[in-house]
Every structure is written in structure tokens, then in C-alpha cells.
Amino acid sequence: MSGDDINADRMLEAMANNNQPSTINQLNGCTSKEELDLIMHIRRTILHLDEDTTNDRSSPKKDTISTTTATSLSTATLDFKIERAKQKFAAGSLEEAFYECWKIPQEQRTLEIWKIGGECCKKLRVFAVAQRWFSEAIHVCRSNNTDLNVKLEQARIARFFNTYLTQYPMIDIRVDERGKGIYAKRVISPGEDIFTDIPLVHAQTVDTLSISPACAICTTSLLTPAVYFETTWSRIPEKLQRQIEEYWPHITPISCPYCPFELYCSEACRQQAWDNYHKILCPSFNPETTELYQFCANGQIIVRETWNSIFSPMILAKLIAMIILNVVNSVQNGTTQNSIDLNYSHKLQQTDDGPLEQAKEIFSEFISSGDATYIRTIPRMLKIMKNIFNHSSMPIHYEINEQEFTYRFYQIACNAQSFSSPTYATTIYTRFLSNIRQRDRTGLYQLLQTYLKGEPIDQVFGGLFPLQSSLNHSCDNSCEIMDCQVTPEVAGIKVRCKHQLKPGDELTINYVDLALGRRARRAMLKRAYNFWCECQRCTFEGDDAYSCTECKTLSPIIDNPNPNLTNGNIPYRKPFPACSRCRNAWYCSPTCQKQAWKQGHKLICRDWTKERSSSSAN
Ligand SMILES: C[S@@+](CC[C@H](N)C(=O)[O-])C[C@H]1O[C@@H](n2cnc3c(N)ncnc32)[C@H](O)[C@@H]1O
């Protein structure tokens, strides 16, 4: 090995360990540690190959790493190198082909070289590098190239979901005009559990927060007798209270030491909340968050429609707090991780957006789609978020403006999935009753009859699940979502197959109640998820009895059947008869009905009111 080789090797090793940006630039645009690692690996492989091929002109022994300094190549050398990269790629020698591409100075790499380099990395499963090479190809290409855009998107998805797809080899993620979707790679049978997922960020829904307390981290119910019996508790005689407590499952909620707003089941959960988001959001340190916590605790009737379901504004605040703390931890190298004082000794460098952009990447896969003007109708929440985060005491500056708020709002609105720990409030209550039935000899159950209020309301959380959020909707969904204790400490969801799936079939869930008619389903999907459903069921159902679902003919106009009521200028029509089984399609004639049946109505015709519709309604 020449002296140049050894120096280049040392430099590469040092950089691979250190990833110093200044030295990286010397290496022909090799910008990430992953890229360096790949090159290191390739170099080792090539050197190893070279030991058996000493007379090979292309041997890296002769064509050393030192040739990668950014001196321009002559046209003849460039053509020769391009040709060699193409040949190696065609021969399937991916590592060598990438090495050839990489040796060409960045400014001289052609569209073809960026593409070959990207393909090599994709096949070698180094997706971050593949993503960069394909985006450079798009940059060089200038015109809109669909093929390259698809390649870039695939590399980006592979990069993000690589771990999941390795863990769950029976599924694949592909992209079409609806965005990402999950597809079966083998036959999957009804009842089979396909994958589990845990949320990146979650919060309890505002409508269950005050009536069904739960651990803010592991979501397990923290229903105590005092909360269950509510105002009645103080009227229950003390002796009876003690008996109730004796039979009630052991629950000791822990609160944040600085504020009354969050409850946890254990010290470990409390610490996790503090490290992940609460040190930014605790009202004792950031008084601006008091309004947000109060807003959630009250259920805020006025804007209930926006926030009452799976989407609590707390998810949005936590998501931003997590990004901020991620930057803090990455820059300060974890020094603030376990500390519970907010002593950010120095404000982080405001000029360098790198760590902030990197931290934002964790949430970059969640699609965001919706009507931007709607945000103007909920100005109060934008103001609350601005007050919390556009604040001089924040360790980094993360600007919350209308655009950022809108983007994050719809990210959560489009993707939030309801879930909770299978230790529900009803589980606690059932255990209490069963303890009494099994152990009590004093007739407590009889005594309690006047105080018991029936089953409690279960806690519900909304969360952003990285893999589950890639599932598209169908009104005839093939899969369903179920609550699941993914590990003893972590609650999440599992996706279970409902209808048999063949390789290539899409895994879908239902975002809305399947018992609703087509018009209502489509309207809800448009409003909440910003798409017009064209699924198989929507295709073979109608909106109402006044037009034939098959031939679209309008039904005959008739006289007003009730002259006491007026319908304005809209004519009265005679309803067409409905399909007797599903009652969701209407036909002008038996011919149309037969035709529709053959076309596809038979695939979706069933009594939808009997379908379990709540399981995965987002
Ligand atoms: C939870 S995400 C599903 C995954 C999404 N396709 C992606 O790329 O991340 C929900 C969004 O996907 C799109 N989507 C889901 N189901 C769809 C469908 N049946 N038709 C059209 N778009 C759909 C809508 O943009 C919706 O807001």
C-alpha cells in the first residue's frame, strides 16, 4: 500500500469515527457518516478483492483513494470512468460500481452516475446515501423526471421503514397517488396479527382526561375509588370507604412534583415524561403552558369539535417539545437527559439549523393534508402554541407561525390513531367487583348498591404510530386495529387481518364508521382527512334512492306527498327500490341491479350495520 493510501485510510477511519464536517468536504461531497461507512466498507471489500487480481488495471492499489480529491478529470478519463462504473453496475458488482461513481469528482458526476450510485446504495441497503444520490440526480436532471422521483421516494421510505420491513417481512410499503400504503408480500389469513406499533408521541383525549385518569406515558388506567364515585365519595361513610379501598386494585398515581397536571403510574414513567417533553411543558417552568393544560382538562366545549376526539392539542405541544429536547440532547450530548432542573447553561447555537432539521426528521413521514384556511377559525390554539414556544426561555428557537402550526395540525389530524393500554378503567372496576365477590364476607356488595354508578368510561389516547399511519382507508377494510400491550411497559396497537390477503393486496383500515351511508362517509373523510373516497365499496354503492346507482338515471318526479311541508324549488321524486341486503344501493330496474351485481356490487354487499365499526375509526 502506498503512503497516499495509508494517509487516505487514516483520514477515512478518523472521519468515520468523528464525522467532522470540515474534513468531509475534502472527500468529494461525501456528506454523512453513513456514506463514509459505506465507502469504508467498499474500500475494504475492494482491497480484499485486489489481493487476488494484482494485474487488474482497475485495482484500487493503483487507483488509490487519494485520487478522490476534487481535481477535475479530463474528458477522456471521465468517459473511461463512467464506462467502467456502468460495466461494474451491469455486472452486478455493486460495491465496486459505487466506488467508481464516488471517485468521480462531485461536479463532474453526470445524471447517469448519480443514478447508478443511488441504485448501488439502494441495493446495498444504505438508504440514506441512496436518497442523497437520487436527489442529486434530480438536481442534475432539472426537468421533472417521474422515474427519478419514484426512486427517491422509494429510497426515502426504505430508509425510514427499513427496520420495520426487516422485522415484518410479510409487508411492503409502496407509494401511489394517495401517498404511502402497506401491501401484503405473502398470503395473510383472517385473524393473523400482522404487526404491532408503538406511538412516537401521544396524549389522552380531552373528553376522557378528567373522567378517566390514566398514566400519561404507559396509558394504564389510574382510576381510583374517589374518581369513580365522584361527588358521592364524600357522602360514603368512612368505614365503607376503607372497605372499598381494600378491594379496589392497588393504584397509587404519582404526579409531577412541580405541577398537578400530569399523572403517572410509576417513577419510571414520570422520569420518561420529564425527559421526553414535560421539562419543556411543565407550567412551573413555562407558565404559558398552564392555559393549554387547563384547556385540555376542561374539555373546552366551545372548540370541542376540533379537539375532543383522538386529537388533543397536547399531542401537538408534546411533538414540538420532543423535537426541541432532541436537539438539546444531541447538541449537549445527553447531559440534560436525566437532570430535573432546567439549567440550559448556554443557549444553543441559533445559527446552525442542522440539529433542528435532523430532529424534525423523526416526524417527517407523517403526511399533512388539509384546508389551510380552517386554521384561521381556531386562532386561540395558535396563540397558545406561539406563547408556549416563541419564548425567550426556550433552549432553542423553534418558530411557531401559522404555516408551521397548520402543517403540524394536519399531520396529527390525518394520522392520529386512538388506543390505550388494555388495563382500562373498566378492567379496574371489574377487578374490584370480582375481588368483592370472591373475598367479601360482610355483604359489602349489597351495601354498595346505592353508590355504584355502573361501568366507568375508559381512558382513550391518540397517538402517532410510524408504521400504522401508513395504512390507507377503505370502507371495506381488510385489517383492523386493536389495543395491545406491546411490551410489559409500553402500550400500543396491533394490526390484525380481517379478510384474506394475497401477495400485492393492500392492507387497509376504516377511518370512519362503516355503518354510515356513502354520502356521510365521504363527507367525513373529506373533512377530517382531505380525500374523496373511491374505494370498491364507494364505487358500488349509491348516495340515495333518487338516482339509479348503476345507470345514474334520476327517479321520476312526483307531486309533493305532504303539501303541508315545502321543499323549496327542489322537485319531489319517487324513491327507487333499495338492494334488500345492504340497503346501500338503489336501482331503476332489475336489469340495472343484475348488471351492478356482476360489475362488483356482490363483492361489497352485506349488512354493514353488523360490522364492528369502531375498532379502527381513527
Ligand atoms: C393515515 S394517512 C395514510 C397513509 C398516507 N397515504 C401516507 O402517505 O402517509 C391518511 C392520509 O392518507 C391519504 N389516504 C388514506 N386513505 C385514502 C384513500 N382511500 N384514498 C385517498 N387518499 C387516502 C389521505 O391523504 C389521508 O389524509
The ligand as a MOL file (V3000), in Angstrom:
LIG
                    3D

  0  0  0     0  0            999 V3000
M  V30 BEGIN CTAB
M  V30 COUNTS 27 29 0 0 0
M  V30 BEGIN ATOM
M  V30 1 C -53.0080 7.9100 7.9610 0
M  V30 2 S -52.5120 8.5410 6.4230 0 CHG=1
M  V30 3 C -52.3920 7.1030 5.4520 0
M  V30 4 C -51.0600 6.9710 4.7510 0
M  V30 5 C -50.7890 8.0320 3.7250 0
M  V30 6 N -51.2090 7.5810 2.4110 0
M  V30 7 C -49.3210 8.4360 3.7100 0
M  V30 8 O -48.7480 8.6330 2.6460 0
M  V30 9 O -48.7580 8.5990 4.7930 0 CHG=-1
M  V30 10 C -54.0350 9.3040 5.9110 0
M  V30 11 C -53.9220 10.0620 4.6200 0
M  V30 12 O -53.6990 9.1890 3.5320 0
M  V30 13 C -54.4940 9.5320 2.4130 0
M  V30 14 N -55.4830 8.4650 2.1970 0
M  V30 15 C -55.7830 7.4570 3.0410 0
M  V30 16 N -56.7010 6.6330 2.5180 0
M  V30 17 C -57.0120 7.1250 1.3020 0
M  V30 18 C -57.9230 6.7240 0.2580 0
M  V30 19 N -58.6830 5.6510 0.3720 0
M  V30 20 N -57.9640 7.4780 -0.8570 0
M  V30 21 C -57.2030 8.5880 -0.9990 0
M  V30 22 N -56.3320 9.0260 -0.0400 0
M  V30 23 C -56.2320 8.2950 1.0930 0
M  V30 24 C -55.1430 10.8540 2.7760 0
M  V30 25 O -54.2900 11.8820 2.3570 0
M  V30 26 C -55.1680 10.8100 4.2860 0
M  V30 27 O -55.1960 12.1000 4.8710 0
M  V30 END ATOM
M  V30 BEGIN BOND
M  V30 1 1 1 2
M  V30 2 1 2 3
M  V30 3 1 2 10
M  V30 4 1 3 4
M  V30 5 1 4 5
M  V30 6 1 5 6
M  V30 7 1 5 7
M  V30 8 2 7 8
M  V30 9 1 7 9
M  V30 10 1 10 11
M  V30 11 1 11 12
M  V30 12 1 11 26
M  V30 13 1 12 13
M  V30 14 1 13 14
M  V30 15 1 13 24
M  V30 16 1 14 15
M  V30 17 1 14 23
M  V30 18 2 15 16
M  V30 19 1 16 17
M  V30 20 1 17 18
M  V30 21 2 17 23
M  V30 22 1 18 19
M  V30 23 2 18 20
M  V30 24 1 20 21
M  V30 25 2 21 22
M  V30 26 1 22 23
M  V30 27 1 24 25
M  V30 28 1 24 26
M  V30 29 1 26 27
M  V30 END BOND
M  V30 END CTAB
M  END
